[in-house]
């Protein structure tokens, strides 16, 4: 985290732009660029606003980076809920697989990344305590079974839930397409993602 900056490298901005996420969106979400390792950093906080994990998206040339993503810290302790107070549908939340998908979806409705293909019962309960009564689970198409398992946890808590199956990741769809898949009304205002800051 030390040594990182808010000015994102062109390669990171181009990657974000592929998913209709500009530098302003990224900086608002707290993303940073770490030049020595050519990494885009995603800070992940817990419910007490404590930094628990940093997920790095590697942009180093092949051979320099071992994997596309790397986590520093404990992602299980993170609770990166992105939401807007302006949304008319605050009672619903979307669970995605990755952070960028959650950021993209959060322009429409509250969203949280599972940071994988499972969600602990503690996190499901925490979402319920936040006042959410409906959960959409939108994972990658090859993780349908895992998505159903997450839905079952919300059902056990008495929440309404629905698994969404699409050919592409949520972040690859336009804002209009996301609204369609989530069946949001045309009157629902666009949401600006908000998250923990320094």
Secondary structure as UniProt FT lines:
FT   TURN            2..3
FT   HELIX           10..17
FT   TURN            18..20
FT   HELIX           23..28
FT   TURN            29..30
FT   STRAND          32..34
FT   HELIX           35..37
FT   STRAND          39..45
FT   TURN            47..48
FT   STRAND          51..58
FT   TURN            63..64
FT   STRAND          69..73
FT   HELIX           75..77
FT   STRAND          81..83
FT   TURN            85..86
FT   TURN            90..91
FT   STRAND          92..96
FT   HELIX           99..105
FT   TURN            106..108
FT   STRAND          111..113
FT   HELIX           121..129
FT   TURN            130..131
FT   STRAND          134..138
FT   HELIX           141..143
FT   HELIX           144..156
FT   TURN            157..158
FT   STRAND          160..163
FT   HELIX           170..172
FT   HELIX           175..181
FT   TURN            182..183
FT   TURN            186..187
//
